[in-house]
């Protein structure tokens, strides 16, 4: 064991002890975060507008501060972008993370000197939790790659602006700099396909031990490695044993990854966003990710089925239940308040509090009242592929409300790696798995409102072509699993 890996094990033990301290006191931890946020922001424009000085309890906060998404918070953000101080949080942000907006073009998410360290610590602690539980630390001596956006930052009225992953690249600890790949120059390449080609050339002969990124884009990297080397990635990188990912569910990709790698490797799931780093997988044995309750974020939760009603009830950490689909609300030390990030979560454990990301509140299908969410389609596809040779590269689902003939249906657009011998039989397997999970969908099938889902095959790299066509190839961009309209479907059917 090297000095570096031994030191990593000692540090992992220290961080585990600190984590246990707050994880074992969840309600008290969140209450302290809440009080500190209100106190620090009481003299801001937002704090004065919402009478923070009068807020004593969480109930007071819910009455004073309505749920908002980016568009509703935008008047405050626009003032910050213009360079004004003390708007949503004291002083000015140190960065704006630029993300793609669905209705408003670019979104500018503030990052402050108080919030930024938690992004870095959470990513570090996820790895340390893995080291603590498994005892595996040799990988720290190998090379590590993080597929991310360009670290080149713009200037917006004196505040640095860029993609979150590019901003984070400026905070890589010194002890990782020698091990980290790709090079700064390669990381600055804007065109994603050109960048991946350069990363393949740069890493091919290196001792890669950790690879991190959104699964769909890491898959592209692995495929190019396999093409260049003529053998599985696990033979090219003999010491590669840890894959770190976030952004999307890994399960639909797992079979394809194991084939590309040639063996199984451990994985760590992260739940980061520009708005905050919310959770990471703290155990290889337990389902879900540890919700970070002490990271400058106060969480509230609204049941998904109640979210679009008037004044839905907002639950705090001590009130949540297992298996319920909740919309995640944030109040943060970057100045977001009762902010709807758009993600839905379900709790898999209450001691400690662990979550899975179940979907997006805007990414669902309910054209007929079925309320289908991302977790359901991913689970159904996984169940249908079990004990078969079928494998899938990517997929998305949309409703077909007005077919040329017959009843309406859900249309599944699937890019197969290994295609089913009997497509109708495979479609029925997925459909039955959907019906088991979603009683509304089952009722619609039984009542002959919908017919069995239909699979439309997408050609090889079809989804990459779609993402390229809308200017979202690579980086942190993700294909929606579900759409309640035909915008994506039209790309493949017109």
C-alpha positions as CSV (number, residue, x, y, z in Angstrom):
1,X,0.0,0.0,0.0
2,X,1.4,3.4,-1.0
3,X,1.6,6.4,1.4
4,X,-1.1,8.1,-0.7
5,X,-3.6,5.2,-0.4
6,X,-2.8,4.8,3.3
7,X,-3.5,8.5,3.9
8,X,-6.7,8.3,1.9
9,X,-7.9,5.5,4.3
10,X,-7.1,7.6,7.4
11,X,-8.9,10.6,5.9
12,X,-11.9,8.4,4.9
13,X,-12.3,7.3,8.5
14,X,-12.2,10.9,9.8
15,X,-14.9,12.0,7.2
16,X,-17.1,9.0,8.0
17,X,-17.1,10.0,11.7
18,X,-18.1,13.6,10.8
19,X,-20.8,12.4,8.4
20,X,-22.3,10.1,11.1
21,X,-22.6,13.0,13.5
22,X,-25.1,14.9,11.3
23,X,-26.7,11.9,9.6
24,X,-27.7,10.6,13.0
25,X,-29.3,14.0,13.9
26,X,-31.2,14.8,10.7
27,X,-34.0,17.1,12.0
28,X,-31.7,19.1,14.3
29,X,-29.1,19.4,11.5
30,X,-31.8,20.8,9.0
31,X,-33.2,23.1,11.6
32,X,-29.7,24.6,12.2
33,X,-29.2,25.1,8.4
34,X,-32.7,26.7,8.1
35,X,-32.0,29.2,10.9
36,X,-28.6,30.1,9.5
37,X,-29.9,30.7,6.0
38,X,-32.7,33.0,7.3
39,X,-30.3,34.9,9.5
40,X,-27.7,35.4,6.8
41,X,-30.2,36.6,4.2
42,X,-32.5,38.7,6.3
43,X,-31.0,42.0,5.1
44,X,-31.0,41.1,1.4
45,X,-33.5,42.4,-1.0
46,X,-35.3,39.1,-1.1
47,X,-35.1,38.8,2.7
48,X,-36.7,42.2,3.2
49,X,-39.4,41.5,0.5
50,X,-40.4,38.3,2.3
51,X,-40.0,39.6,5.9
52,X,-37.2,37.2,6.9
53,X,-36.7,39.2,10.2
54,X,-40.2,38.0,11.2
55,X,-39.7,34.3,10.3
56,X,-39.2,32.1,13.4
57,X,-40.4,28.7,12.2
58,X,-40.5,26.6,9.0
59,X,-44.3,27.2,9.0
60,X,-43.6,31.0,8.9
61,X,-41.3,30.4,6.0
62,X,-43.9,28.4,4.0
63,X,-46.4,31.2,4.5
64,X,-44.0,34.0,3.5
65,X,-42.1,32.4,0.7
66,X,-44.0,30.7,-2.1
67,X,-42.6,27.9,-4.3
68,X,-40.8,29.3,-7.3
69,X,-39.0,27.9,-10.3
70,X,-36.3,29.8,-12.2
71,X,-38.7,31.9,-14.2
72,X,-40.5,33.1,-11.1
73,X,-37.2,33.9,-9.4
74,X,-35.7,35.5,-12.5
75,X,-36.4,39.1,-11.7
76,X,-34.1,38.8,-8.7
77,X,-31.4,36.8,-10.7
78,X,-31.5,39.4,-13.5
79,X,-30.5,42.1,-11.0
80,X,-27.6,40.0,-9.8
81,X,-26.5,39.4,-13.4
82,X,-26.4,43.2,-13.8
83,X,-24.0,43.4,-10.9
84,X,-26.2,44.4,-8.0
85,X,-25.3,43.3,-4.5
86,X,-27.3,41.8,-1.6
87,X,-30.2,40.6,-3.8
88,X,-30.8,36.9,-3.1
89,X,-27.8,36.4,-0.8
90,X,-25.4,38.8,0.9
91,X,-22.8,40.3,-1.4
92,X,-22.3,39.1,-5.0
93,X,-22.0,35.6,-6.3
94,X,-18.5,34.4,-7.2
95,X,-19.8,32.5,-10.2
96,X,-22.8,32.0,-12.4
97,X,-23.4,28.4,-13.6
98,X,-24.9,28.7,-17.0
99,X,-27.5,26.0,-17.8
100,X,-29.9,25.4,-20.6
101,X,-33.4,26.8,-19.9
102,X,-36.5,25.2,-21.3
103,X,-38.5,28.4,-21.8
104,X,-36.1,31.2,-21.2
105,X,-32.9,30.3,-23.0
106,X,-29.9,30.4,-20.8
107,X,-30.3,30.2,-17.0
108,X,-27.8,31.8,-14.6
109,X,-27.6,29.9,-11.3
110,X,-25.6,31.8,-8.6
111,X,-22.7,30.2,-6.8
112,X,-21.4,32.0,-3.7
113,X,-18.3,31.7,-1.6
114,X,-20.5,29.9,1.0
115,X,-22.0,27.4,-1.4
116,X,-19.1,26.5,-3.7
117,X,-17.1,24.5,-1.1
118,X,-19.9,22.1,-0.6
119,X,-19.9,21.1,-4.3
120,X,-16.2,20.1,-3.9
121,X,-16.5,18.5,-0.5
122,X,-19.5,16.3,-1.5
123,X,-17.7,14.9,-4.6
124,X,-14.6,14.2,-2.4
125,X,-16.7,12.6,0.4
126,X,-18.5,10.3,-2.0
127,X,-15.1,8.7,-2.9
128,X,-14.0,8.7,0.8
129,X,-17.2,6.9,1.8
130,X,-16.4,4.2,-0.8
131,X,-12.9,3.9,0.6
132,X,-14.2,3.6,4.1
133,X,-16.7,1.0,3.4
134,X,-14.7,-1.2,1.0
135,X,-11.2,-0.6,2.2
136,X,-10.2,-0.1,-1.5
137,X,-7.8,2.8,-1.9
138,X,-5.2,1.7,-4.4
139,X,-7.1,3.5,-7.2
140,X,-5.8,6.9,-5.8
141,X,-2.4,6.0,-7.3
142,X,-3.8,5.6,-10.8
143,X,-5.0,8.2,-13.3
144,X,-8.5,9.6,-13.0
145,X,-10.7,11.1,-15.8
146,X,-13.6,13.4,-15.4
147,X,-15.6,13.9,-18.6
148,X,-16.8,17.5,-18.2
149,X,-17.5,20.8,-19.9
150,X,-14.9,23.3,-20.8
151,X,-13.2,25.2,-17.9
152,X,-13.0,28.4,-20.0
153,X,-15.0,31.0,-18.2
154,X,-16.6,34.2,-19.4
155,X,-17.0,37.4,-17.5
156,X,-20.5,38.8,-16.7
157,X,-20.3,42.2,-15.0
158,X,-17.3,41.1,-12.9
159,X,-18.7,37.6,-12.1
160,X,-17.2,34.5,-13.7
161,X,-19.6,32.5,-15.9
162,X,-19.5,29.0,-17.2
163,X,-20.8,25.4,-17.0
164,X,-20.8,23.9,-13.5
165,X,-18.4,21.1,-14.5
166,X,-16.1,23.7,-16.0
167,X,-16.2,25.8,-12.9
168,X,-15.5,22.8,-10.7
169,X,-12.4,22.1,-12.8
170,X,-10.8,25.1,-11.2
171,X,-11.1,23.6,-7.7
172,X,-9.4,20.2,-8.3
173,X,-7.2,19.7,-5.2
174,X,-3.5,19.8,-5.7
175,X,-3.0,16.2,-4.6
176,X,-5.2,15.1,-7.5
177,X,-3.7,17.4,-10.2
178,X,-0.9,15.0,-11.2
179,X,-3.4,12.1,-11.5
180,X,-6.2,14.0,-13.2
181,X,-7.0,13.7,-16.9
182,X,-7.6,14.9,-19.6
183,X,-5.1,17.8,-19.9
184,X,-6.3,21.4,-19.5
185,X,-5.9,22.0,-23.2
186,X,-8.0,19.0,-24.2
187,X,-10.6,19.9,-21.6
188,X,-11.0,23.3,-23.2
189,X,-12.1,21.8,-26.6
190,X,-15.7,22.9,-27.1
191,X,-16.9,20.5,-29.8
192,X,-17.8,17.3,-27.9
193,X,-16.9,14.8,-30.6
194,X,-13.5,16.4,-31.2
195,X,-13.0,16.5,-27.5
196,X,-13.8,12.8,-27.0
197,X,-11.4,11.8,-29.8
198,X,-8.7,13.9,-28.2
199,X,-9.4,12.3,-24.8
200,X,-9.1,8.8,-26.3
201,X,-5.7,9.6,-27.8
202,X,-4.5,11.2,-24.5
203,X,-5.6,8.4,-22.2
204,X,-5.2,5.3,-24.3
205,X,-1.7,4.4,-22.9
206,X,-2.3,5.6,-19.4
207,X,-3.1,3.7,-16.2
208,X,-6.7,4.8,-15.8
209,X,-8.2,3.7,-12.4
210,X,-11.3,6.0,-12.0
211,X,-13.6,7.2,-14.8
212,X,-16.4,9.7,-14.1
213,X,-19.1,11.3,-16.2
214,X,-22.7,11.1,-17.4
215,X,-23.2,7.5,-18.6
216,X,-24.4,8.3,-22.1
217,X,-21.2,10.4,-22.8
218,X,-18.9,7.9,-21.1
219,X,-20.4,5.3,-23.3
220,X,-19.2,7.2,-26.4
221,X,-15.7,7.4,-24.9
222,X,-15.7,3.6,-24.2
223,X,-16.9,2.8,-27.7
224,X,-14.1,4.9,-29.3
225,X,-11.5,3.3,-27.0
226,X,-12.8,-0.2,-28.0
227,X,-12.6,0.8,-31.7
228,X,-9.0,2.0,-31.3
229,X,-7.8,-0.9,-29.2
230,X,-9.7,-3.7,-30.6
231,X,-10.4,-5.1,-27.2
232,X,-12.6,-4.3,-24.1
233,X,-11.9,-1.2,-22.1
234,X,-11.1,-3.4,-19.0
235,X,-8.2,-4.9,-20.9
236,X,-7.0,-1.5,-22.1
237,X,-7.2,-0.1,-18.6
238,X,-6.3,-3.2,-16.4
239,X,-6.6,-1.2,-13.1
240,X,-9.9,0.5,-14.0
241,X,-12.3,-0.5,-11.2
242,X,-14.4,2.5,-10.2
243,X,-17.0,4.3,-12.3
244,X,-18.5,7.5,-10.9
245,X,-21.6,8.9,-12.5
246,X,-24.5,11.3,-12.0
247,X,-27.3,13.0,-14.0
248,X,-29.1,9.9,-15.1
249,X,-30.0,6.4,-13.9
250,X,-27.1,4.0,-14.6
251,X,-29.3,0.8,-14.8
252,X,-30.4,1.1,-18.4
253,X,-26.7,1.4,-19.3
254,X,-25.2,-1.2,-17.0
255,X,-25.4,-4.2,-19.3
256,X,-23.8,-2.3,-22.2
257,X,-21.1,-0.9,-20.0
258,X,-20.2,-4.3,-18.6
259,X,-19.9,-5.6,-22.2
260,X,-17.7,-2.6,-23.2
261,X,-15.5,-3.0,-20.1
262,X,-15.5,-6.8,-20.3
263,X,-16.1,-7.2,-16.5
264,X,-18.0,-5.6,-13.6
265,X,-16.6,-2.6,-11.9
266,X,-17.8,-0.8,-8.8
267,X,-19.8,2.4,-9.2
268,X,-20.7,5.5,-7.2
269,X,-23.8,7.5,-8.0
270,X,-23.8,11.3,-7.4
271,X,-26.7,13.8,-7.4
272,X,-25.2,17.1,-8.3
273,X,-26.7,20.1,-10.0
274,X,-25.8,23.7,-10.6
275,X,-28.2,24.6,-7.7
276,X,-26.3,22.4,-5.2
277,X,-24.8,18.9,-4.5
278,X,-27.7,17.1,-2.9
279,X,-26.7,13.5,-2.4
280,X,-24.2,10.7,-3.1
281,X,-24.1,7.0,-2.8
282,X,-22.5,6.3,0.6
283,X,-22.8,2.5,0.5
284,X,-22.3,-0.3,-2.0
285,X,-24.7,-2.4,-0.1
286,X,-27.7,-0.1,0.4
287,X,-30.0,1.3,-2.2
288,X,-30.1,5.1,-2.7
289,X,-27.9,8.1,-2.0
290,X,-27.3,9.8,1.3
291,X,-29.2,13.1,1.3
292,X,-26.7,15.8,2.4
293,X,-28.5,17.6,5.2
294,X,-25.6,19.8,6.4
295,X,-24.4,21.3,3.2
296,X,-26.0,24.7,3.3
297,X,-29.3,23.5,1.8
298,X,-32.7,23.4,3.5
299,X,-35.0,20.8,1.9
300,X,-38.7,20.8,1.5
301,X,-40.8,18.1,-0.2
302,X,-44.2,18.2,-2.0
303,X,-46.0,15.0,-3.0
304,X,-46.0,14.9,-6.8
305,X,-49.7,14.3,-7.2
306,X,-50.4,17.4,-5.1
307,X,-47.8,19.6,-6.7
308,X,-50.0,21.4,-9.2
309,X,-52.8,22.0,-6.7
310,X,-53.3,25.3,-5.0
311,X,-51.0,25.7,-1.9
312,X,-49.7,22.1,-1.7
313,X,-48.4,20.9,1.7
314,X,-44.7,21.3,2.1
315,X,-43.0,18.5,4.2
316,X,-39.7,18.7,6.0
317,X,-37.2,15.9,6.5
318,X,-38.8,14.6,9.7
319,X,-42.2,14.2,7.9
320,X,-41.3,12.3,4.7
321,X,-42.3,8.7,4.0
322,X,-40.7,5.8,2.2
323,X,-41.6,5.2,-1.5
324,X,-43.6,8.4,-2.0
325,X,-42.8,10.5,-5.1
326,X,-41.8,14.0,-3.9
327,X,-40.9,17.2,-5.8
328,X,-37.7,18.5,-4.3
329,X,-37.6,22.1,-3.1
330,X,-34.4,23.9,-2.1
331,X,-33.4,27.0,0.0
332,X,-29.7,27.5,-0.3
333,X,-26.7,29.5,0.8
334,X,-26.4,30.6,-2.9
335,X,-29.8,32.5,-2.5
336,X,-32.4,30.1,-3.9
337,X,-35.6,30.1,-1.9
338,X,-38.3,27.4,-1.9
339,X,-36.9,26.7,-5.3
340,X,-38.3,23.9,-7.5
341,X,-35.4,22.3,-9.2
342,X,-37.7,20.1,-11.2
343,X,-36.4,16.7,-9.9
344,X,-38.6,14.2,-8.1
345,X,-37.2,11.8,-5.5
346,X,-38.2,8.8,-3.4
347,X,-36.8,7.9,-0.1
348,X,-35.3,4.4,0.2
349,X,-34.3,4.8,3.8
350,X,-35.1,7.0,6.7
351,X,-32.2,6.0,9.0
352,X,-30.1,7.6,7.4
353,X,-32.1,9.5,4.8
354,X,-31.3,8.1,1.4
355,X,-33.0,8.9,-1.9
356,X,-33.2,7.9,-5.5
357,X,-34.0,10.3,-8.3
358,X,-37.4,9.1,-9.6
359,X,-37.7,11.6,-12.5
360,X,-38.5,15.2,-13.5
361,X,-41.8,16.9,-12.6
362,X,-41.8,18.2,-16.2
363,X,-40.7,14.9,-17.7
364,X,-43.7,12.6,-17.4
365,X,-46.5,11.2,-19.5
366,X,-50.0,11.9,-18.4
367,X,-51.8,12.4,-21.8
368,X,-54.6,10.2,-20.4
369,X,-54.2,10.7,-16.7
370,X,-51.6,7.9,-16.3
371,X,-48.9,9.9,-14.4
372,X,-46.0,7.8,-15.7
373,X,-42.6,8.9,-14.3
374,X,-39.0,8.2,-15.3
375,X,-38.3,5.6,-12.6
376,X,-41.2,3.5,-13.9
377,X,-40.1,3.3,-17.5
378,X,-36.5,2.6,-16.5
379,X,-37.6,-0.2,-14.2
380,X,-39.9,-1.7,-16.8
381,X,-37.2,-1.8,-19.4
382,X,-34.7,-3.3,-17.0
383,X,-37.2,-6.1,-16.0
384,X,-38.0,-6.9,-19.7
385,X,-34.3,-7.3,-20.5
386,X,-33.5,-9.6,-17.5
387,X,-32.3,-13.1,-18.5
388,X,-32.1,-12.1,-22.2
389,X,-29.3,-11.0,-24.5
390,X,-31.1,-7.8,-25.4
391,X,-29.2,-4.6,-24.6
392,X,-30.2,-0.9,-25.1
393,X,-28.0,2.1,-25.7
394,X,-30.6,4.8,-25.2
395,X,-34.4,5.3,-25.2
396,X,-37.2,7.8,-24.7
397,X,-41.0,7.5,-24.5
398,X,-43.8,9.8,-25.8
399,X,-47.6,9.4,-26.1
400,X,-49.2,8.8,-29.5
401,X,-52.6,10.4,-29.0
402,X,-53.9,10.3,-32.7
403,X,-52.6,7.2,-34.5
404,X,-53.6,6.5,-38.1
405,X,-55.6,3.5,-36.8
406,X,-56.5,1.8,-33.6
407,X,-56.3,3.0,-30.0
408,X,-53.7,5.5,-28.8
409,X,-50.5,4.2,-27.2
410,X,-47.2,5.0,-25.6
411,X,-44.4,5.0,-28.2
412,X,-41.0,3.8,-27.0
413,X,-38.1,5.0,-29.2
414,X,-35.2,2.6,-28.5
415,X,-31.7,2.4,-29.8
416,X,-30.7,-1.3,-29.4
417,X,-27.3,-2.7,-29.1
418,X,-28.7,-6.3,-29.3
419,X,-32.2,-6.3,-30.9
420,X,-35.0,-8.6,-29.6
421,X,-35.8,-11.5,-31.9
422,X,-39.5,-10.9,-31.3
423,X,-40.2,-7.2,-31.0
424,X,-43.9,-7.6,-30.1
425,X,-43.1,-10.0,-27.4
426,X,-40.5,-7.6,-25.9
427,X,-43.0,-4.8,-26.1
428,X,-45.6,-6.9,-24.2
429,X,-43.0,-7.6,-21.5
430,X,-42.3,-3.9,-21.0
431,X,-46.0,-3.2,-21.0
432,X,-46.8,-5.8,-18.4
433,X,-43.9,-4.4,-16.2
434,X,-45.4,-0.9,-16.6
435,X,-48.9,-2.1,-15.6
436,X,-47.5,-3.7,-12.5
437,X,-46.0,-0.5,-11.4
438,X,-48.6,2.1,-12.4
439,X,-52.3,1.4,-11.6
440,X,-53.5,4.3,-13.7
441,X,-51.7,2.9,-16.8
442,X,-53.1,-0.5,-16.1
443,X,-56.6,0.9,-15.8
444,X,-56.2,2.5,-19.2
445,X,-55.1,-0.7,-20.8
446,X,-57.9,-2.7,-19.2
447,X,-60.5,-0.1,-20.1
448,X,-59.2,-0.1,-23.7
449,X,-58.4,3.6,-23.6
450,X,-54.8,2.7,-24.5
451,X,-53.3,-0.3,-26.3
452,X,-50.1,-2.1,-25.7
453,X,-47.1,0.2,-26.2
454,X,-45.3,0.3,-29.5
455,X,-41.6,0.2,-30.0
456,X,-39.9,2.3,-32.8
457,X,-36.3,1.3,-33.4
458,X,-33.8,4.2,-33.6
459,X,-30.8,3.7,-35.8
460,X,-27.3,3.5,-34.3
461,X,-26.2,6.9,-32.8
462,X,-29.7,8.3,-33.6
463,X,-30.0,9.9,-30.2
464,X,-26.5,11.5,-30.5
465,X,-27.7,12.9,-33.8
466,X,-30.9,14.3,-32.1
467,X,-28.9,15.9,-29.3
468,X,-26.5,17.3,-31.9
469,X,-29.4,18.8,-33.8
470,X,-30.6,20.8,-30.8
471,X,-27.0,21.8,-29.8
472,X,-26.9,19.7,-26.7
473,X,-24.3,17.0,-27.6
474,X,-22.0,16.2,-24.7
475,X,-21.2,18.0,-21.5
476,X,-23.9,17.8,-18.8
477,X,-26.8,17.5,-21.3
478,X,-29.2,14.6,-20.8
479,X,-31.9,13.1,-23.0
480,X,-35.3,13.2,-21.3
481,X,-36.7,9.7,-20.6
482,X,-40.2,11.0,-21.0
483,X,-42.1,13.7,-22.9
484,X,-45.8,14.6,-22.6
485,X,-45.6,15.8,-26.2
486,X,-44.2,14.6,-29.6
487,X,-41.3,17.1,-30.0
488,X,-38.6,14.4,-29.7
489,X,-40.7,11.8,-31.3
490,X,-41.2,14.0,-34.4
491,X,-37.4,14.0,-35.0
492,X,-37.5,10.2,-35.5
493,X,-40.8,9.9,-37.3
494,X,-40.8,12.9,-39.7
